[in-house]
Every structure is written in C-alpha cells, then in structure tokens.
Amino acid sequence: MTFEQEWAELRAAAADRTAMQTNSIPAEGGGGGGGGGGKDLVVNRDDLGAIGNDAYDLLGRLQKEGDIARASTFDAATALTTGNFVSGSAVLKVHDFWQTHLRTLLDACAQISNHLDYSKAQHAKDEAKIQGDLTRISVLSEYMK
C-alpha cells in the first residue's frame, strides 16, 4: 500500500469518526465527547477562510460606511446646543451611543477575522505535522515487512 492510499484511508476513517450531526439526535442515543459514542465538530479550512474573509470585508465596510454621519451628527448636536435647543443634548447622546456600538462591532469583526485566520493557519500546520509523522511511520512499516 502506498502512502497516498494509506493517508486517504486514514483521512476517510477520521472523517467518519468525527462527522457531526446538526439539528438532530445522535444515532447512538448519546452525545458529547469522550467514550466513542459522541460526534466531534469537523473543521474545514476552506470554510474558515471564507468566514474570516467575510468578517474582514464587513470590518472594512463598517470602518468606512459606519463613520459617514459621525462628523455631521456631532456638528448638528453642537449647533442645536449652541442655539439653546433641548434636542442638542439628545442628538449628542445618539452620536455617542452610535460611536460606542460601532467600535464594539468593529472590534468583534476584527476578532472573528483574526481568530479564523489563526485557526485556518494552525489547522494547516497540524495537518502538515500529522502527515509528516505518518510518513515516518509508513516508512518504518515498510522496513518491518
């Protein structure tokens, strides 16, 4: 058996063991990790990359488009307050509220993007290490025959 065939079989067996059922009750009647009966989440690097990219794109759009009205809203609040309108302080509160929540959302998008990029890279490193370890085992197995 070649390494490629052995690797393909191992990957297929691992995928079968770690397939995840969503929105249903596990076939074995139990859940969770541990004793062989539970299913684990399978991570696909392509999916991580796509979601991370979407989060990064959203971050860029929010930085650009989420700040469009900031200056004019602040100017309006200042003008209303200077003109002795009670609504000036209310507009300033809206301005501050929006800025606070925009920063929170920007931070969340950045964290999602960074985490998924890190996860994708880490999974690739883990895959390369496992493949290297299995190559050495496969070579040793050939010598033992």
DSSP file with accessible surface (Angstrom, degrees, kcal/mol):
  #  RESIDUE AA STRUCTURE BP1 BP2  ACC     N-H-->O    O-->H-N    N-H-->O    O-->H-N    TCO  KAPPA ALPHA  PHI   PSI    X-CA   Y-CA   Z-CA
    1    1 A M              0   0  110      0, 0.0     2,-0.1     0, 0.0     0, 0.0   0.000 360.0 360.0 360.0 132.4    0.0    0.0    0.0
    2    2 A T     >  -     0   0   69      1,-0.1     4,-2.5     4,-0.0     5,-0.2  -0.338 360.0-111.1 -79.0 164.2    1.4    3.4   -0.9
    3    3 A F  H  > S+     0   0   39      1,-0.2     4,-3.4     2,-0.2     5,-0.3   0.911 118.1  55.1 -60.5 -42.0    1.5    6.3    1.4
    4    4 A E  H  > S+     0   0  134      1,-0.2     4,-2.3     2,-0.2    -1,-0.2   0.907 110.0  45.7 -60.8 -41.1   -1.2    8.2   -0.6
    5    5 A Q  H  > S+     0   0  107      2,-0.2     4,-2.3     1,-0.2    -1,-0.2   0.930 115.0  47.0 -66.8 -43.7   -3.6    5.2   -0.3
    6    6 A E  H  X S+     0   0   48     -4,-2.5     4,-2.5     2,-0.2    -2,-0.2   0.924 113.0  49.3 -63.1 -43.1   -2.9    4.8    3.4
    7    7 A W  H  X S+     0   0   29     -4,-3.4     4,-2.6     1,-0.2     5,-0.2   0.918 110.2  50.8 -63.2 -42.6   -3.3    8.5    4.0
    8    8 A A  H  X S+     0   0   59     -4,-2.3     4,-2.4    -5,-0.3    -1,-0.2   0.916 111.4  48.3 -63.3 -41.1   -6.6    8.6    2.1
    9    9 A E  H  X S+     0   0  116     -4,-2.3     4,-2.5     2,-0.2    -2,-0.2   0.917 112.1  48.7 -64.9 -43.4   -7.9    5.7    4.1
   10   10 A L  H  X S+     0   0   74     -4,-2.5     4,-2.5     2,-0.2    -2,-0.2   0.907 112.3  48.2 -63.3 -41.8   -6.9    7.3    7.4
   11   11 A R  H  X S+     0   0  132     -4,-2.6     4,-2.5     2,-0.2    -1,-0.2   0.911 112.0  49.2 -65.2 -41.7   -8.5   10.6    6.5
   12   12 A A  H  X S+     0   0   54     -4,-2.4     4,-2.2    -5,-0.2    -2,-0.2   0.925 112.3  48.1 -64.3 -42.5  -11.7    8.9    5.4
   13   13 A A  H  X S+     0   0   37     -4,-2.5     4,-2.1     1,-0.2    -2,-0.2   0.911 112.3  49.2 -64.5 -40.6  -11.8    6.9    8.7
   14   14 A A  H  X S+     0   0   32     -4,-2.5     4,-1.8     1,-0.2    -2,-0.2   0.910 109.9  51.4 -65.2 -40.5  -11.2   10.0   10.7
   15   15 A A  H  X S+     0   0   50     -4,-2.5     4,-0.6     1,-0.2    -1,-0.2   0.904 109.8  50.1 -63.7 -39.2  -13.9   11.9    8.8
   16   16 A D  H >< S+     0   0  122     -4,-2.2     3,-0.6     1,-0.2    -1,-0.2   0.900 112.4  47.2 -64.1 -40.2  -16.4    9.1    9.5
   17   17 A R  H 3< S+     0   0  163     -4,-2.1    23,-0.3     1,-0.2    -1,-0.2   0.800 119.4  38.8 -70.6 -29.6  -15.5    9.1   13.2
   18   18 A T  H 3< S+     0   0   41     -4,-1.8    -1,-0.2    -5,-0.2    -2,-0.2   0.273  79.3 133.1-110.3  13.0  -15.8   12.9   13.6
   19   19 A A    <<  -     0   0   48     -4,-0.6     2,-0.4    -3,-0.6    21,-0.2  -0.328  48.1-138.7 -62.0 145.7  -18.8   13.6   11.3
   20   20 A M        -     0   0   98     19,-0.1     2,-0.5    22,-0.1    -1,-0.1  -0.902   8.0-151.5-115.0 135.9  -21.2   16.0   13.1
   21   21 A Q        -     0   0   80     -2,-0.4     2,-0.4     3,-0.1     3,-0.3  -0.909  17.5-164.2-101.4 126.1  -25.0   15.8   13.1
   22   22 A T        +     0   0   92     -2,-0.5     3,-0.1     1,-0.2    -2,-0.0  -0.851  65.5   9.4-111.5 150.2  -26.7   19.1   13.5
   23   23 A N  S    S+     0   0  172     -2,-0.4     2,-0.3     1,-0.2    -1,-0.2   0.834 113.5  80.7  56.5  34.9  -30.3   19.7   14.4
   24   24 A S  S    S-     0   0   74     -3,-0.3    -1,-0.2     0, 0.0    -3,-0.1  -0.982  85.5 -94.5-156.5 169.1  -30.9   16.1   15.2
   25   25 A I        -     0   0  142     -2,-0.3    -3,-0.1    -3,-0.1     6,-0.1  -0.710  52.7-101.0 -87.5 136.0  -30.4   13.5   18.0
   26   26 A P    >   -     0   0   39      0, 0.0     3,-1.6     0, 0.0    -1,-0.1  -0.259  25.8-125.4 -56.6 143.7  -27.2   11.4   17.6
   27   27 A A  T 3  S+     0   0   81      1,-0.3    -2,-0.0     2,-0.1     0, 0.0   0.822 108.7  58.1 -61.4 -33.1  -27.8    7.9   16.1
   28   28 A E  T 3  S-     0   0  108      9,-0.3    -1,-0.3     2,-0.2     3,-0.1   0.502 113.5-116.6 -78.0  -5.7  -26.1    6.2   19.1
   29   29 A G  S <  S+     0   0   65     -3,-1.6     2,-0.3     1,-0.3    -2,-0.1   0.598  84.9  76.7  85.0   8.5  -28.5    7.9   21.5
   30   30 A G        -     0   0   36      7,-0.2    -1,-0.3     2,-0.1     2,-0.3  -0.910  58.0-158.1-141.2 172.3  -25.9    9.9   23.4
   31   31 A G        +     0   0   60     -2,-0.3     7,-0.2     7,-0.1     6,-0.1  -0.779  40.6  59.3-141.8-177.8  -23.9   13.0   22.8
   32   32 A G  S    S-     0   0   50     -2,-0.3    -2,-0.1     7,-0.2     6,-0.0  -0.097  77.4 -61.8  86.3 178.2  -20.8   14.8   23.9
   33   33 A G  S    S+     0   0   58      5,-0.1     2,-0.5     4,-0.1     4,-0.1  -0.080  87.8  51.9 -88.2-171.5  -17.2   13.8   23.8
   34   34 A G  S    S+     0   0   74      1,-0.1     2,-3.8     2,-0.1     4,-0.1  -0.708  85.2  55.0  92.9-126.2  -15.3   11.0   25.3
   35   35 A G  S    S-     0   0   86     -2,-0.5     2,-0.3     1,-0.2    -1,-0.1   0.000 103.7 -96.5 -56.9  42.5  -16.3    7.4   25.1
   36   36 A G  S    S+     0   0   75     -2,-3.8    -1,-0.2     1,-0.2    -2,-0.1   0.263 107.6  89.3  76.7 -20.7  -16.5    6.9   21.3
   37   37 A G  S    S+     0   0   31     -2,-0.3    -9,-0.3    -4,-0.1    -7,-0.2   0.749  72.3  78.9 -84.0 -21.8  -20.3    7.4   21.1
   38   38 A G  S    S-     0   0   17     -7,-0.2     2,-0.4    -4,-0.1    -7,-0.1  -0.370  73.6-128.4 -88.3 163.0  -20.2   11.2   20.6
   39   39 A K        -     0   0   68     -2,-0.1     2,-0.3   -18,-0.1    -7,-0.2  -0.867  17.8-145.8-109.0 145.8  -19.5   13.1   17.4
   40   40 A D        -     0   0   88     -2,-0.4     2,-0.3   -23,-0.3    -7,-0.0  -0.754  26.7 -96.4-109.1 159.5  -17.0   15.9   17.1
   41   41 A L        -     0   0  124     -2,-0.3     2,-0.5   -21,-0.1   -22,-0.1  -0.511  33.2-142.8 -73.4 132.6  -17.1   19.0   15.0
   42   42 A V        -     0   0   76     -2,-0.3     2,-0.5   -27,-0.0   -22,-0.1  -0.856  11.8-149.0 -97.8 130.6  -15.2   18.8   11.7
   43   43 A V        -     0   0   62     -2,-0.5     2,-0.6     4,-0.0     3,-0.1  -0.880   5.5-160.3-104.6 127.5  -13.3   21.9   10.7
   44   44 A N     >  -     0   0   76     -2,-0.5     4,-2.2     1,-0.1     3,-0.4  -0.933  11.2-149.5-107.5 120.2  -12.9   22.7    7.0
   45   45 A R  H  > S+     0   0   89     -2,-0.6     4,-2.4     1,-0.2     5,-0.2   0.847  97.8  56.2 -59.5 -34.5  -10.1   25.2    6.3
   46   46 A D  H  > S+     0   0  123      2,-0.2     4,-2.2     1,-0.2    -1,-0.2   0.911 107.8  48.3 -64.3 -40.3  -11.9   26.5    3.2
   47   47 A D  H  > S+     0   0   97     -3,-0.4     4,-2.5     2,-0.2     5,-0.3   0.919 111.2  50.2 -64.6 -43.6  -15.0   27.3    5.4
   48   48 A L  H  X S+     0   0   25     -4,-2.2     4,-2.7     1,-0.2     5,-0.2   0.922 111.2  49.2 -59.8 -44.1  -12.8   29.1    8.0
   49   49 A G  H  X S+     0   0   12     -4,-2.4     4,-2.5    -5,-0.2    -1,-0.2   0.909 111.2  48.8 -62.8 -41.9  -11.1   31.1    5.3
   50   50 A A  H  X S+     0   0   52     -4,-2.2     4,-2.4     2,-0.2    -2,-0.2   0.929 114.3  44.5 -65.5 -44.3  -14.4   32.1    3.7
   51   51 A I  H  X S+     0   0   92     -4,-2.5     4,-2.5     2,-0.2    -2,-0.2   0.922 114.1  50.1 -66.9 -42.8  -16.0   33.2    7.0
   52   52 A G  H  X S+     0   0    0     -4,-2.7     4,-2.3    -5,-0.3    -2,-0.2   0.902 111.0  49.8 -60.8 -40.3  -12.8   35.0    8.1
   53   53 A N  H  X S+     0   0   86     -4,-2.5     4,-2.7    -5,-0.2    -2,-0.2   0.911 109.8  50.5 -65.8 -41.6  -12.7   36.8    4.7
   54   54 A D  H  X S+     0   0  103     -4,-2.4     4,-2.6     2,-0.2    -2,-0.2   0.911 110.7  49.4 -62.2 -41.7  -16.4   37.8    5.1
   55   55 A A  H  X S+     0   0   11     -4,-2.5     4,-2.5     2,-0.2    -2,-0.2   0.907 111.5  49.3 -64.2 -39.7  -15.7   39.2    8.6
   56   56 A Y  H  X S+     0   0  145     -4,-2.3     4,-2.3     2,-0.2    -2,-0.2   0.920 111.5  48.7 -65.7 -42.3  -12.7   41.1    7.2
   57   57 A D  H  X S+     0   0   79     -4,-2.7     4,-2.4     2,-0.2    -2,-0.2   0.915 111.8  49.2 -63.1 -42.8  -14.8   42.6    4.4
   58   58 A L  H  X S+     0   0   77     -4,-2.6     4,-2.9     1,-0.2     5,-0.2   0.916 108.7  53.9 -62.5 -41.2  -17.5   43.6    6.8
   59   59 A L  H  X S+     0   0   19     -4,-2.5     4,-2.5     1,-0.2    -2,-0.2   0.937 109.5  47.8 -57.7 -47.2  -14.9   45.2    9.1
   60   60 A G  H  X S+     0   0   32     -4,-2.3     4,-1.8     1,-0.2    -1,-0.2   0.916 113.5  46.7 -61.7 -43.5  -13.6   47.3    6.1
   61   61 A R  H  X>S+     0   0  144     -4,-2.4     4,-3.6     1,-0.2     5,-0.5   0.901 112.5  50.0 -65.8 -41.6  -17.1   48.4    5.1
   62   62 A L  H  X5S+     0   0   30     -4,-2.9     4,-1.8     1,-0.2     5,-0.2   0.895 108.7  52.3 -64.3 -40.4  -18.1   49.2    8.7
   63   63 A Q  H  <5S+     0   0  114     -4,-2.5     4,-0.2    -5,-0.2    -1,-0.2   0.903 120.7  33.9 -61.1 -39.1  -14.9   51.3    9.2
   64   64 A K  H  <5S+     0   0  161     -4,-1.8     3,-0.4    -5,-0.2    -2,-0.2   0.952 130.4  28.9 -81.7 -52.3  -15.7   53.3    6.0
   65   65 A E  H ><5S+     0   0   94     -4,-3.6     3,-0.8     1,-0.2     4,-0.3   0.728 111.5  63.3 -87.9 -22.9  -19.5   53.4    6.0
   66   66 A G  T 3<<S+     0   0    9     -4,-1.8    -1,-0.2    -5,-0.5    -3,-0.1   0.655 105.7  47.5 -75.8 -13.6  -20.3   53.3    9.7
   67   67 A D  T >> S+     0   0   53     -3,-0.4     3,-0.9    -5,-0.2     4,-0.5   0.353  80.2 101.0-108.0   4.6  -18.5   56.6   10.3
   68   68 A I  T <4 S+     0   0  125     -3,-0.8     4,-0.4     1,-0.2     3,-0.3   0.911  88.4  37.7 -59.2 -45.3  -20.0   58.6    7.5
   69   69 A A  T 3> S+     0   0   52     -4,-0.3     4,-2.7     1,-0.2     5,-0.3   0.491  90.6  95.0 -89.6  -0.8  -22.5   60.5    9.6
   70   70 A R  H <> S+     0   0  101     -3,-0.9     4,-2.5     1,-0.2     5,-0.2   0.944  87.4  41.8 -58.3 -53.2  -20.3   61.0   12.7
   71   71 A A  H  X S+     0   0   49     -4,-0.5     4,-2.6    -3,-0.3    -1,-0.2   0.929 117.8  45.4 -63.7 -44.8  -19.0   64.5   11.8
   72   72 A S  H  > S+     0   0   73     -4,-0.4     4,-2.5     2,-0.2    -1,-0.2   0.876 112.8  51.3 -69.9 -33.8  -22.3   65.9   10.6
   73   73 A T  H  X S+     0   0   38     -4,-2.7     4,-2.5     2,-0.2    -1,-0.2   0.927 111.8  46.9 -66.6 -42.5  -24.2   64.4   13.6
   74   74 A F  H  X S+     0   0   92     -4,-2.5     4,-2.5    -5,-0.3    -2,-0.2   0.924 112.5  49.9 -64.7 -42.5  -21.7   65.9   16.0
   75   75 A D  H  X S+     0   0  103     -4,-2.6     4,-2.7    -5,-0.2    -2,-0.2   0.903 111.0  49.8 -62.0 -40.8  -21.9   69.3   14.2
   76   76 A A  H  X S+     0   0   44     -4,-2.5     4,-2.8     2,-0.2     5,-0.2   0.920 110.6  49.5 -64.7 -42.6  -25.7   69.2   14.3
   77   77 A A  H  X S+     0   0    2     -4,-2.5     4,-2.4     2,-0.2    -2,-0.2   0.922 112.6  47.7 -62.1 -42.3  -25.6   68.4   18.1
   78   78 A T  H  X S+     0   0   63     -4,-2.5     4,-2.8     2,-0.2    -2,-0.2   0.929 113.0  47.8 -64.5 -44.8  -23.2   71.3   18.7
   79   79 A A  H  X S+     0   0   64     -4,-2.7     4,-2.1     1,-0.2    -2,-0.2   0.912 113.1  47.7 -64.4 -42.1  -25.3   73.7   16.6
   80   80 A L  H  <>S+     0   0   49     -4,-2.8     5,-3.1     2,-0.2     8,-0.3   0.906 113.8  47.1 -65.6 -41.5  -28.6   72.7   18.3
   81   81 A T  H ><5S+     0   0   71     -4,-2.4     3,-1.7    -5,-0.2    -2,-0.2   0.926 112.4  49.6 -65.4 -43.4  -27.0   73.0   21.8
   82   82 A T  H 3<5S+     0   0  108     -4,-2.8    -2,-0.2     1,-0.3    -1,-0.2   0.860 107.9  54.9 -63.3 -34.1  -25.5   76.4   20.9
   83   83 A G  T 3<5S-     0   0   40     -4,-2.1    -1,-0.3    -5,-0.2    -2,-0.2   0.263 120.1-111.5 -82.6  11.7  -28.9   77.5   19.6
   84   84 A N  T < 5 +     0   0  149     -3,-1.7     2,-0.5     1,-0.2    -3,-0.2   0.794  65.6 151.6  63.1  31.3  -30.4   76.6   23.0
   85   85 A F    > < -     0   0  123     -5,-3.1     3,-1.4    -6,-0.2     4,-0.4  -0.815  45.0-145.0 -92.2 133.6  -32.4   73.7   21.6
   86   86 A V  T >> S+     0   0  131     -2,-0.5     3,-0.9     1,-0.3     4,-0.8   0.831  96.8  68.0 -64.4 -30.0  -33.0   70.9   24.2
   87   87 A S  H 3> S+     0   0   58      1,-0.2     4,-2.6     2,-0.2    -1,-0.3   0.680  80.6  79.6 -68.0 -12.9  -32.7   68.3   21.4
   88   88 A G  H <> S+     0   0    0     -3,-1.4     4,-2.1    -8,-0.3    -1,-0.2   0.921  93.6  46.1 -60.7 -43.5  -29.0   69.1   21.0
   89   89 A S  H <> S+     0   0   64     -3,-0.9     4,-2.1    -4,-0.4    -1,-0.2   0.871 111.5  52.9 -68.5 -33.5  -28.1   67.0   24.0
   90   90 A A  H  X S+     0   0   52     -4,-0.8     4,-2.2     2,-0.2    -2,-0.2   0.917 108.8  48.9 -67.6 -40.7  -30.3   64.2   22.7
   91   91 A V  H  X S+     0   0   39     -4,-2.6     4,-2.6     1,-0.2    -2,-0.2   0.904 110.1  52.4 -65.2 -37.8  -28.6   64.2   19.3
   92   92 A L  H  X S+     0   0   57     -4,-2.1     4,-2.8    -5,-0.2    -1,-0.2   0.902 107.7  51.6 -64.8 -38.3  -25.2   64.2   21.1
   93   93 A K  H  X S+     0   0  153     -4,-2.1     4,-2.9     2,-0.2    -2,-0.2   0.911 109.8  49.1 -64.1 -41.2  -26.3   61.1   23.1
   94   94 A V  H  X S+     0   0   94     -4,-2.2     4,-2.8     2,-0.2     5,-0.2   0.931 111.3  50.7 -61.9 -44.3  -27.3   59.4   19.8
   95   95 A H  H  X S+     0   0   21     -4,-2.6     4,-2.3     1,-0.2    -2,-0.2   0.943 113.9  43.3 -57.2 -49.9  -23.9   60.3   18.4
   96   96 A D  H  X S+     0   0   78     -4,-2.8     4,-2.4     2,-0.2    -2,-0.2   0.900 113.2  51.9 -65.8 -40.5  -22.1   58.9   21.4
   97   97 A F  H  X S+     0   0  137     -4,-2.9     4,-2.3     2,-0.2     5,-0.2   0.930 111.2  47.6 -60.7 -46.9  -24.3   55.7   21.5
   98   98 A W  H  X S+     0   0  130     -4,-2.8     4,-2.7    -5,-0.2     5,-0.2   0.931 111.4  50.4 -61.9 -45.0  -23.7   55.0   17.9
   99   99 A Q  H  X S+     0   0   22     -4,-2.3     4,-2.3    -5,-0.2    -1,-0.2   0.908 110.5  49.8 -61.5 -42.2  -19.9   55.5   18.2
  100  100 A T  H  X S+     0   0   66     -4,-2.4     4,-1.9     1,-0.2    -1,-0.2   0.946 115.2  42.4 -61.9 -46.9  -19.7   53.2   21.2
  101  101 A H  H  X S+     0   0   92     -4,-2.3     4,-2.5     2,-0.2    -2,-0.2   0.856 111.6  54.7 -72.3 -33.2  -21.6   50.4   19.5
  102  102 A L  H  X S+     0   0   10     -4,-2.7     4,-2.9    -5,-0.2     5,-0.2   0.933 108.6  48.7 -63.5 -44.9  -19.8   50.9   16.2
  103  103 A R  H  X S+     0   0  145     -4,-2.3     4,-2.5    -5,-0.2    -2,-0.2   0.906 111.4  50.6 -61.8 -39.5  -16.5   50.4   18.0
  104  104 A T  H  X S+     0   0   85     -4,-1.9     4,-2.3     2,-0.2    -2,-0.2   0.934 112.6  45.8 -63.2 -44.7  -17.8   47.3   19.7
  105  105 A L  H  X S+     0   0   84     -4,-2.5     4,-2.6     2,-0.2    -2,-0.2   0.910 112.1  51.0 -66.7 -41.0  -19.0   45.9   16.4
  106  106 A L  H  X S+     0   0   32     -4,-2.9     4,-2.4     1,-0.2    -1,-0.2   0.922 110.8  49.3 -61.0 -42.8  -15.7   46.7   14.7
  107  107 A D  H  X S+     0   0   88     -4,-2.5     4,-2.5    -5,-0.2    -2,-0.2   0.918 110.6  50.2 -63.3 -42.0  -13.8   45.0   17.5
  108  108 A A  H  X S+     0   0   40     -4,-2.3     4,-2.5     2,-0.2    -2,-0.2   0.927 111.1  48.3 -63.9 -43.9  -16.0   41.9   17.2
  109  109 A C  H  X S+     0   0    7     -4,-2.6     4,-2.6     1,-0.2     5,-0.2   0.911 112.1  49.7 -63.0 -41.6  -15.5   41.7   13.4
  110  110 A A  H  X S+     0   0   24     -4,-2.4     4,-2.8    -5,-0.2     5,-0.2   0.917 111.5  48.7 -63.8 -42.5  -11.7   42.1   13.8
  111  111 A Q  H  X S+     0   0  114     -4,-2.5     4,-2.7     2,-0.2     5,-0.2   0.913 112.2  48.3 -64.9 -41.7  -11.6   39.4   16.5
  112  112 A I  H  X S+     0   0   85     -4,-2.5     4,-2.6     2,-0.2     5,-0.3   0.953 114.1  46.2 -62.0 -49.6  -13.6   37.0   14.3
  113  113 A S  H  X S+     0   0    1     -4,-2.6     4,-2.4     1,-0.2     5,-0.2   0.950 115.9  45.0 -59.4 -48.5  -11.5   37.6   11.3
  114  114 A N  H  X S+     0   0  105     -4,-2.8     4,-2.5    -5,-0.2    -1,-0.2   0.912 113.7  49.8 -64.0 -42.7   -8.2   37.3   13.2
  115  115 A H  H  X S+     0   0  115     -4,-2.7     4,-2.9    -5,-0.2    -1,-0.2   0.920 112.5  46.3 -64.7 -43.0   -9.3   34.2   15.1
  116  116 A L  H  X S+     0   0   23     -4,-2.6     4,-2.6    -5,-0.2    -1,-0.2   0.893 112.2  50.7 -69.6 -36.9  -10.5   32.4   11.9
  117  117 A D  H  X S+     0   0   77     -4,-2.4     4,-2.2    -5,-0.3    -1,-0.2   0.929 113.3  46.6 -62.3 -43.1   -7.3   33.3   10.1
  118  118 A Y  H  X S+     0   0  143     -4,-2.5     4,-2.9    -5,-0.2    -2,-0.2   0.934 112.5  49.7 -63.1 -45.8   -5.3   31.9   13.0
  119  119 A S  H  X S+     0   0   19     -4,-2.9     4,-2.7     2,-0.2     5,-0.2   0.909 110.2  50.6 -61.1 -42.8   -7.4   28.8   13.2
  120  120 A K  H  X S+     0   0   83     -4,-2.6     4,-1.9     1,-0.2    -1,-0.2   0.944 113.6  44.7 -60.9 -46.9   -7.0   28.1    9.5
  121  121 A A  H  X S+     0   0   48     -4,-2.2     4,-2.2     1,-0.2    -2,-0.2   0.907 113.3  50.6 -65.2 -40.4   -3.2   28.5    9.7
  122  122 A Q  H  X S+     0   0   59     -4,-2.9     4,-2.6     1,-0.2    -2,-0.2   0.910 108.9  50.9 -66.4 -40.6   -3.0   26.4   12.8
  123  123 A H  H  X S+     0   0   69     -4,-2.7     4,-2.6     1,-0.2    -1,-0.2   0.889 109.0  52.0 -63.9 -37.7   -5.0   23.6   11.3
  124  124 A A  H  X S+     0   0   42     -4,-1.9     4,-2.3    -5,-0.2    -2,-0.2   0.919 110.8  47.6 -64.4 -41.1   -2.7   23.6    8.2
  125  125 A K  H  X S+     0   0  136     -4,-2.2     4,-2.4     2,-0.2    -2,-0.2   0.921 112.2  49.4 -64.2 -43.9    0.3   23.3   10.5
  126  126 A D  H  X S+     0   0   70     -4,-2.6     4,-2.7     2,-0.2     5,-0.2   0.915 110.7  50.4 -61.5 -43.2   -1.3   20.5   12.4
  127  127 A E  H  X S+     0   0   48     -4,-2.6     4,-2.7     1,-0.2    -2,-0.2   0.924 110.8  48.8 -61.3 -44.1   -2.2   18.7    9.2
  128  128 A A  H  X S+     0   0   61     -4,-2.3     4,-2.5     2,-0.2    -1,-0.2   0.910 112.2  48.8 -64.1 -40.5    1.4   19.0    7.9
  129  129 A K  H  X S+     0   0  128     -4,-2.4     4,-2.7     2,-0.2    -2,-0.2   0.939 112.7  47.0 -65.4 -45.5    2.8   17.7   11.2
  130  130 A I  H  X S+     0   0   83     -4,-2.7     4,-2.8     2,-0.2     5,-0.2   0.931 112.1  50.6 -62.4 -43.0    0.4   14.7   11.3
  131  131 A Q  H  X S+     0   0   77     -4,-2.7     4,-2.1    -5,-0.2    -1,-0.2   0.925 111.2  48.8 -62.4 -41.8    1.2   13.9    7.6
  132  132 A G  H  X S+     0   0   27     -4,-2.5     4,-1.9     2,-0.2    -2,-0.2   0.912 111.5  49.2 -63.6 -41.9    5.0   14.1    8.4
  133  133 A D  H  X S+     0   0   45     -4,-2.7     4,-1.9     1,-0.2    -2,-0.2   0.912 111.8  48.6 -63.4 -42.4    4.5   11.8   11.4
  134  134 A L  H  X S+     0   0   35     -4,-2.8     4,-2.8     1,-0.2    -1,-0.2   0.849 106.1  57.7 -68.5 -31.6    2.5    9.3    9.4
  135  135 A T  H  X S+     0   0   55     -4,-2.1     4,-2.4    -5,-0.2    -1,-0.2   0.938 107.3  47.7 -62.2 -44.5    5.1    9.3    6.6
  136  136 A R  H  X S+     0   0  156     -4,-1.9     4,-2.3     1,-0.2    -2,-0.2   0.909 113.0  48.3 -63.6 -40.6    7.8    8.3    9.1
  137  137 A I  H  X S+     0   0   88     -4,-1.9     4,-2.6     2,-0.2    -2,-0.2   0.922 110.4  51.6 -66.1 -41.3    5.5    5.5   10.4
  138  138 A S  H  X S+     0   0   10     -4,-2.8     4,-1.7     2,-0.2    -2,-0.2   0.915 110.1  49.0 -62.1 -41.9    4.7    4.3    6.9
  139  139 A V  H  X S+     0   0   66     -4,-2.4     4,-1.6     1,-0.2    -1,-0.2   0.930 111.8  49.0 -63.6 -44.1    8.5    4.1    6.1
  140  140 A L  H  X S+     0   0  105     -4,-2.3     4,-1.5     1,-0.2    -2,-0.2   0.904 107.6  55.0 -62.3 -40.3    9.2    2.2    9.3
  141  141 A S  H  X S+     0   0   50     -4,-2.6     4,-0.7     1,-0.2    -1,-0.2   0.874 104.5  54.3 -62.1 -36.8    6.3   -0.2    8.5
  142  142 A E  H >< S+     0   0   96     -4,-1.7     3,-0.7     1,-0.2    -1,-0.2   0.893 107.9  49.6 -63.8 -39.9    7.9   -0.9    5.1
  143  143 A Y  H 3< S+     0   0  186     -4,-1.6    -1,-0.2     1,-0.2    -2,-0.2   0.800 106.5  56.7 -69.3 -27.7   11.2   -1.9    6.7
  144  144 A M  H 3<        0   0  163     -4,-1.5    -1,-0.2    -5,-0.2    -2,-0.2   0.617 360.0 360.0 -81.2 -11.9    9.4   -4.2    9.2
  145  145 A K    <<        0   0  176     -3,-0.7    -3,-0.0    -4,-0.7    -4,-0.0  -0.225 360.0 360.0 -72.1 360.0    7.8   -6.3    6.5
